[in-house]
Structures are given as structure tokens and as C-alpha cells.
Amino acid sequence: MEQSELDSLESVAALLLDMVDSEPMEKLMNWIVSDPEHLGGRPRVRDTRIAVALLLEWLAAGMTIDEITTEYPSLTSEGIRGALEELAHSDLLAASEIPSR
């Protein structure tokens, strides 16, 4: 993975963390959660200790959802798809926030 791709993933993860920290409780995402007691507060897939940024890295590296769930049984395909859907429909991917290449 190139450095620019890693930087982009880190930017998305940082934006996720900012969003989770600033949103009222009722607006928090269902599949993406964050709390200071797990992974130092980094956004993670609910009911796991898998960081969202790490999940994105695996997918960017070419792993399939089936491969990920086989390798990491705490993740389910529903959890992965749910987290990806939340990312896709979040304000994080608004045109003004996508890092330029």
C-alpha cells in the first residue's frame, strides 16, 4: 500500500473519531463505535476490538469480506457491511472532505 493511501485512510479514521466525539448520543452510528476504554478511543466495529481504519486497510489490500471473517471471527459480514454502509452514508465522505490526490 502506498503512503498516500495510508494517509487517506488515516484521514478518514481521524474524521471518524472527531465525528464520534462530537455527535450527540442519539446520532451515534450503530456499527461504528468509539470509547476511551477500547483501542484508545479509535473508531472500531461494534462488539469487536477491530479498528475501522484496519478494516479499510484489509479491504484496500484486496481481502474479501469472507477472508476477513475467516481470519477474524469476531467480525461478521453483517458488521463489516454495516460499518461500510455507515461510512458511505456519513458526512465524512462529502466532496469537501475527500483528500485530494
Backbone as JSON, one array per atom type, in Angstrom:
{
  "sequence": "MEQSELDSLESVAALLLDMVDSEPMEKLMNWIVSDPEHLGGRPRVRDTRIAVALLLEWLAAGMTIDEITTEYPSLTSEGIRGALEELAHSDLLAASEIPSR",
  "N": [[0.84, -1.16, 0.0], [0.58, 2.22, -0.85], [2.09, 5.23, 0.48], [0.44, 7.5, 0.23], [-2.1, 6.35, 0.13], [-2.26, 5.2, 2.68], [-2.15, 7.56, 4.18], [-4.57, 8.71, 3.41], [-6.41, 6.84, 4.47], [-5.82, 7.16, 7.18], [-6.68, 9.79, 7.48], [-9.45, 9.54, 7.1], [-10.03, 7.91, 9.31], [-9.34, 9.67, 11.4], [-11.23, 11.69, 10.99], [-13.53, 10.21, 11.5], [-13.21, 9.69, 14.24], [-13.34, 12.28, 15.28], [-16.0, 12.86, 14.58], [-17.47, 10.93, 16.03], [-16.82, 11.71, 18.62], [-18.02, 14.22, 18.74], [-20.75, 14.09, 18.18], [-24.18, 14.04, 19.35], [-25.44, 11.53, 21.63], [-27.71, 10.12, 20.58], [-27.3, 10.25, 17.88], [-25.18, 8.71, 17.23], [-23.34, 6.25, 15.37], [-24.46, 2.95, 14.48], [-22.93, 0.64, 13.91], [-20.34, 1.51, 13.99], [-18.35, 2.36, 16.59], [-16.99, 4.14, 19.43], [-14.97, 4.44, 22.24], [-13.15, 5.48, 25.14], [-12.07, 3.31, 26.51], [-11.49, 1.24, 24.82], [-9.21, 0.42, 22.38], [-7.94, 2.86, 22.71], [-9.83, 4.8, 22.17], [-10.12, 4.93, 19.44], [-12.11, 4.71, 16.46], [-14.06, 1.78, 16.06], [-15.31, -1.43, 14.95], [-18.45, -2.31, 16.1], [-18.83, -4.38, 19.01], [-16.37, -5.59, 18.73], [-12.75, -5.58, 18.76], [-11.66, -4.45, 16.6], [-10.28, -2.02, 14.67], [-11.77, 0.51, 12.64], [-10.19, 1.74, 10.71], [-8.24, -0.24, 10.32], [-9.81, -2.28, 9.22], [-10.5, -1.03, 6.81], [-7.95, -0.9, 5.65], [-7.42, -3.64, 5.25], [-9.39, -4.27, 3.34], [-8.62, -2.52, 1.29], [-6.23, -3.69, 0.65], [-7.05, -5.85, -0.71], [-8.33, -8.0, 0.48], [-11.16, -10.13, 0.84], [-14.53, -9.91, 2.14], [-15.32, -12.4, 3.13], [-12.79, -13.61, 3.54], [-11.77, -11.95, 5.54], [-13.62, -12.36, 7.66], [-13.15, -15.05, 8.13], [-10.5, -15.06, 8.97], [-10.65, -13.34, 11.16], [-12.69, -14.03, 13.44], [-14.3, -12.58, 15.23], [-15.41, -10.59, 13.8], [-18.26, -10.1, 11.75], [-19.89, -10.7, 8.6], [-22.1, -9.11, 8.41], [-21.5, -7.08, 10.26], [-19.23, -5.91, 9.05], [-20.29, -5.06, 6.56], [-22.25, -3.35, 7.58], [-20.7, -1.37, 8.89], [-19.32, -0.34, 6.67], [-21.46, 0.64, 5.18], [-22.41, 2.64, 6.9], [-20.21, 4.36, 6.81], [-20.3, 5.05, 4.09], [-22.66, 6.51, 3.95], [-22.22, 8.6, 5.59], [-21.34, 11.94, 6.68], [-18.69, 12.13, 6.42], [-17.69, 11.45, 3.95], [-18.32, 13.49, 2.26], [-17.96, 15.64, -0.55], [-16.29, 17.85, -0.04], [-14.63, 16.96, 1.93], [-13.05, 14.88, 1.1], [-9.82, 13.79, 0.73], [-7.5, 15.31, -1.51], [-5.82, 13.99, -4.39]],
  "CA": [[0.0, 0.0, 0.0], [1.38, 3.42, -0.96], [1.98, 6.15, 1.6], [-0.73, 8.37, 0.05], [-3.28, 5.57, 0.5], [-2.26, 5.13, 4.14], [-2.51, 8.88, 4.68], [-6.01, 8.88, 3.2], [-7.09, 6.0, 5.47], [-5.64, 7.8, 8.47], [-7.54, 10.97, 7.48], [-10.83, 9.07, 7.32], [-10.11, 7.46, 10.7], [-9.33, 10.85, 12.26], [-12.53, 12.33, 10.85], [-14.47, 9.36, 12.23], [-13.02, 9.9, 15.66], [-13.91, 13.6, 15.56], [-17.45, 12.8, 14.48], [-18.0, 10.16, 17.14], [-16.64, 12.5, 19.83], [-18.8, 15.45, 18.75], [-22.18, 13.88, 17.94], [-25.0, 13.63, 20.49], [-25.54, 10.07, 21.76], [-28.73, 9.52, 19.72], [-26.88, 10.27, 16.48], [-24.03, 7.85, 17.02], [-23.51, 5.17, 14.42], [-24.8, 1.66, 15.09], [-21.86, -0.34, 13.73], [-19.05, 2.13, 14.3], [-18.41, 2.89, 17.95], [-15.72, 4.6, 19.97], [-14.94, 4.79, 23.65], [-11.76, 5.54, 25.57], [-11.62, 2.07, 27.11], [-11.15, 0.28, 23.77], [-8.33, 0.92, 21.31], [-7.6, 4.27, 22.95], [-10.87, 5.67, 21.64], [-10.19, 4.89, 17.98], [-13.34, 4.1, 15.97], [-13.95, 0.35, 15.85], [-16.56, -2.12, 14.61], [-19.16, -2.66, 17.34], [-18.65, -5.72, 19.57], [-15.04, -6.12, 18.4], [-11.61, -4.7, 19.0], [-11.12, -4.22, 15.26], [-10.39, -0.61, 14.28], [-12.33, 0.74, 11.31], [-9.06, 2.01, 9.81], [-7.63, -1.53, 9.99], [-10.74, -2.93, 8.3], [-10.32, -0.38, 5.5], [-6.66, -1.33, 5.13], [-7.56, -5.01, 4.73], [-10.17, -4.22, 2.1], [-7.78, -1.86, 0.29], [-5.18, -4.64, 0.26], [-7.63, -6.88, -1.57], [-9.01, -9.08, 1.2], [-12.61, -10.16, 0.7], [-15.24, -9.98, 3.41], [-15.22, -13.79, 3.59], [-11.44, -13.83, 4.05], [-11.64, -11.22, 6.8], [-14.39, -13.03, 8.71], [-12.49, -16.32, 8.42], [-9.27, -14.73, 9.71], [-11.01, -12.61, 12.38], [-14.05, -14.5, 13.7], [-15.12, -11.62, 15.98], [-16.11, -9.79, 12.79], [-19.23, -10.8, 10.92], [-20.11, -9.99, 7.33], [-23.09, -8.07, 8.71], [-20.78, -5.98, 10.9], [-18.39, -5.26, 8.05], [-21.17, -4.33, 5.63], [-22.89, -2.27, 8.32], [-19.73, -0.3, 9.08], [-19.07, 0.28, 5.37], [-22.66, 1.41, 4.81], [-22.41, 3.85, 7.71], [-19.2, 5.25, 6.23], [-20.76, 5.53, 2.78], [-23.76, 7.47, 4.12], [-21.86, 9.61, 6.59], [-20.84, 13.22, 6.18], [-17.24, 12.02, 6.25], [-17.33, 11.28, 2.54], [-18.79, 14.62, 1.48], [-16.94, 16.05, -1.52], [-15.33, 18.82, 0.52], [-13.76, 16.33, 2.92], [-12.24, 13.83, 0.49], [-8.46, 14.31, 0.47], [-7.14, 15.34, -2.93], [-4.71, 13.1, -4.75]],
  "C": [[0.9, 1.24, 0.0], [1.12, 4.35, 0.22], [0.75, 7.06, 1.46], [-2.02, 7.65, 0.41], [-3.39, 5.45, 2.02], [-2.65, 6.45, 4.76], [-4.0, 9.14, 4.54], [-6.82, 8.08, 4.21], [-6.99, 6.62, 6.85], [-6.52, 9.05, 8.58], [-8.99, 10.6, 7.75], [-11.0, 8.64, 8.77], [-10.14, 8.65, 11.66], [-10.66, 11.58, 12.19], [-13.61, 11.54, 11.58], [-14.4, 9.61, 13.72], [-13.6, 11.26, 16.07], [-15.42, 13.57, 15.56], [-18.05, 12.06, 15.67], [-17.91, 10.97, 18.43], [-17.58, 13.69, 19.9], [-20.29, 15.26, 18.6], [-22.92, 13.56, 19.23], [-25.21, 12.11, 20.47], [-26.55, 9.47, 20.8], [-28.34, 9.5, 18.25], [-25.67, 9.39, 16.21], [-24.36, 6.73, 16.05], [-23.81, 3.88, 15.16], [-23.64, 0.67, 15.02], [-20.5, 0.22, 14.07], [-19.19, 2.8, 15.66], [-17.02, 3.34, 18.38], [-15.91, 4.91, 21.44], [-13.5, 4.7, 24.14], [-11.22, 4.24, 26.15], [-11.22, 1.0, 26.09], [-10.36, 0.97, 22.68], [-7.99, 2.4, 21.47], [-8.6, 5.24, 22.38], [-10.97, 5.7, 20.13], [-11.49, 4.24, 17.54], [-13.12, 2.62, 15.64], [-15.31, -0.21, 15.45], [-17.18, -2.59, 15.93], [-18.94, -4.12, 17.71], [-17.32, -6.38, 19.2], [-13.98, -5.16, 18.9], [-10.9, -4.44, 17.67], [-11.37, -2.77, 14.87], [-10.95, -0.5, 12.86], [-11.21, 1.0, 10.31], [-8.37, 0.71, 9.39], [-8.5, -2.31, 9.01], [-10.59, -2.34, 6.9], [-8.99, -0.78, 4.86], [-6.74, -2.73, 4.54], [-8.3, -5.02, 3.41], [-9.36, -3.58, 0.97], [-6.67, -2.79, -0.21], [-5.72, -5.79, -0.57], [-8.3, -8.03, -0.85], [-10.52, -8.99, 0.95], [-13.25, -10.19, 2.09], [-15.17, -11.4, 3.97], [-13.83, -14.09, 4.18], [-11.25, -13.16, 5.41], [-12.38, -11.93, 7.92], [-13.81, -14.4, 9.08], [-11.26, -16.08, 9.3], [-9.56, -14.1, 11.07], [-12.46, -12.93, 12.75], [-14.9, -13.55, 14.55], [-15.87, -10.68, 15.04], [-17.1, -10.66, 12.03], [-19.38, -10.04, 9.61], [-21.13, -8.88, 7.54], [-22.42, -6.85, 9.35], [-19.92, -5.2, 9.92], [-19.24, -4.43, 7.1], [-21.86, -3.16, 6.32], [-21.96, -1.09, 8.51], [-19.45, 0.42, 7.75], [-20.26, 1.13, 4.92], [-22.72, 2.71, 5.61], [-21.38, 4.85, 7.2], [-19.69, 5.86, 4.93], [-21.83, 6.6, 2.91], [-23.45, 8.55, 5.13], [-21.39, 10.89, 5.91], [-19.33, 13.17, 5.94], [-16.81, 11.96, 4.8], [-17.91, 12.38, 1.66], [-17.63, 15.12, 0.61], [-15.9, 16.98, -0.92], [-14.35, 18.18, 1.48], [-12.9, 15.21, 2.35], [-10.86, 14.4, 0.2], [-8.15, 14.26, -1.02], [-5.94, 14.44, -3.17], [-3.57, 13.9, -5.32]]
}
